[in-house]
């Protein structure tokens, strides 16, 4: 049974999530990919204000396709998260509560998740059209010049994901593969 979370996510929500839990998110999330992360990271490095308040937010690593009639966005599957690993610790240290993407994370990101009591969620790659159905509206926040990679705010209803790394550092990419080895 999936855990339902109304956003913004709270510290108690995060504390109660365990690696492997299925989650349905409803509320507001922000988006951003490589280019946007690089710009945000450079601002942090130079002690400059960010153009978007990330405190308490979940960020979805996505660059959606154009919207079809009747949809807020086109197919919106997750981007490989490792591409943001260089930047994620600084954003988590700045108040970001979690990330949604796909794939494993490096040790620095995992350490930042634990240090900041955050969470890493994964959306299912290959389910971009299904995920798009849970995105009800979108708003441009900054970096319009990046096109689909601009930072946006999505309002989502029952956005499906799985807890990959919980706030204690439990990690499905480490715990689950051994369960399925046959040799």
C-alpha positions in Angstrom: 0.0 0.0 0.0 1.4 3.4 -1.0 1.9 6.1 1.6 0.1 9.3 0.7 2.0 12.5 1.3 0.5 16.0 1.0 3.2 18.5 0.1 5.1 20.4 1.3 6.8 17.4 2.8 7.5 17.6 6.5 10.3 16.4 8.7 7.9 13.9 10.2 6.9 12.6 6.7 10.5 12.1 5.9 11.3 10.4 9.2 8.5 7.9 8.6 9.6 7.0 5.1 11.7 3.9 4.7 13.8 2.7 1.8 11.5 0.7 -0.5 8.2 2.4 0.5 5.8 3.3 -2.3 4.7 6.9 -2.1 2.0 9.0 -3.8 2.7 12.7 -3.7 0.0 15.5 -3.9 0.9 19.1 -3.9 3.7 21.3 -5.2 7.2 20.2 -6.4 9.9 22.1 -8.3 11.8 20.8 -11.3 15.3 21.2 -12.5 18.1 19.3 -14.4 21.8 19.6 -15.1 22.0 23.1 -16.5 19.7 24.6 -13.8 21.6 22.8 -11.1 24.9 24.1 -12.4 23.6 27.7 -12.2 22.1 27.3 -8.7 25.4 25.7 -7.5 27.4 28.6 -9.0 25.3 31.1 -7.1 25.7 29.1 -3.9 29.5 29.0 -4.4 29.6 32.7 -4.9 27.3 33.4 -1.9 24.6 34.9 -4.0 20.8 34.6 -3.6 19.0 31.9 -5.5 16.3 32.9 -7.9 14.0 30.3 -6.4 13.4 29.4 -2.7 14.4 25.8 -2.4 13.9 25.6 1.4 11.6 22.7 2.2 11.1 21.7 -1.5 11.3 18.5 -3.4 13.0 18.8 -6.8 12.1 16.5 -9.7 14.8 15.9 -12.2 12.8 16.2 -15.4 12.8 17.8 -18.8 9.3 17.0 -20.2 8.3 16.7 -23.8 5.8 19.2 -25.2 2.3 19.0 -23.8 -0.5 17.2 -25.6 -4.0 18.8 -25.6 -5.5 18.3 -22.2 -2.2 17.9 -20.3 -0.1 20.4 -18.3 3.1 18.8 -19.7 4.1 16.1 -22.1 5.7 12.8 -21.2 7.7 13.7 -18.0 9.9 10.8 -17.0 12.8 11.1 -14.6 16.3 12.0 -15.6 19.3 10.0 -14.4 20.1 11.5 -11.0 23.9 10.9 -11.1 24.1 14.0 -13.4 23.1 16.2 -10.4 25.4 14.5 -7.9 28.0 17.3 -8.0 25.4 19.9 -7.1 22.9 18.0 -4.8 24.9 18.2 -1.5 25.0 22.0 -1.7 21.3 22.3 -2.4 20.4 19.9 0.4 22.7 21.9 2.8 20.7 24.9 1.7 17.3 23.5 2.7 16.2 21.3 -0.1 14.2 18.4 1.5 14.5 15.8 -1.2 15.0 14.8 -4.8 13.1 12.7 -7.3 14.9 11.1 -10.2 16.2 7.6 -11.2 19.3 5.6 -10.5 21.8 5.4 -7.7 23.5 8.3 -6.0 27.2 8.8 -4.9 28.5 8.8 -1.4 28.6 12.6 -1.1 24.9 12.8 -1.9 24.0 10.0 0.5 26.0 11.7 3.2 24.2 14.9 2.6 20.8 13.1 2.7 21.7 11.7 6.1 23.3 14.9 7.4 20.2 17.0 6.5 17.6 14.3 7.2 16.3 14.4 3.6 15.0 11.8 1.2 15.7 10.5 -2.3 12.7 9.2 -4.2 12.7 7.5 -7.6 10.1 7.7 -10.3 9.9 4.9 -12.7 11.8 5.3 -15.9 9.8 4.4 -19.0 6.6 5.6 -17.4 6.8 9.2 -18.6 3.3 9.3 -20.1 1.8 7.8 -16.9 3.7 10.3 -14.7 2.5 13.2 -16.9 -1.1 12.3 -16.0 -0.3 13.1 -12.3 1.0 16.6 -13.2 -2.0 18.9 -13.2 -0.3 22.3 -13.7 3.1 23.9 -14.2 4.5 27.4 -13.7 7.9 28.8 -14.9 10.0 29.9 -11.9 13.4 30.8 -13.5 15.9 30.1 -16.3 13.4 30.3 -19.1 16.3 30.2 -21.6 16.9 26.6 -20.6 13.6 25.5 -22.3 12.3 22.2 -20.9 15.2 22.3 -18.4 14.0 25.5 -16.8 13.1 25.5 -13.1 9.3 25.1 -12.9 6.7 24.4 -10.2 4.4 21.5 -10.8 1.2 20.8 -9.0 0.9 17.0 -8.8 -1.8 14.6 -7.7 -0.9 11.0 -6.7 2.5 11.4 -8.3 4.0 7.8 -8.0 7.5 7.2 -6.6 9.5 4.9 -4.4 11.8 5.8 -1.5 15.3 4.9 -2.8 17.4 6.4 0.1 15.8 7.3 3.4 16.9 9.8 5.9 19.0 7.2 7.7 20.9 6.3 4.6 19.1 3.0 3.9 19.5 2.5 0.2 17.5 0.1 -2.1 20.4 0.2 -4.6 22.5 -1.6 -1.9 19.9 -3.7 -0.1 17.7 -5.1 -2.9 20.1 -6.5 -5.6 21.5 -9.2 -3.2 18.0 -10.6 -2.7 17.7 -11.5 -6.4 21.1 -13.0 -7.0 21.0 -16.6 -8.0 24.7 -17.4 -7.6 
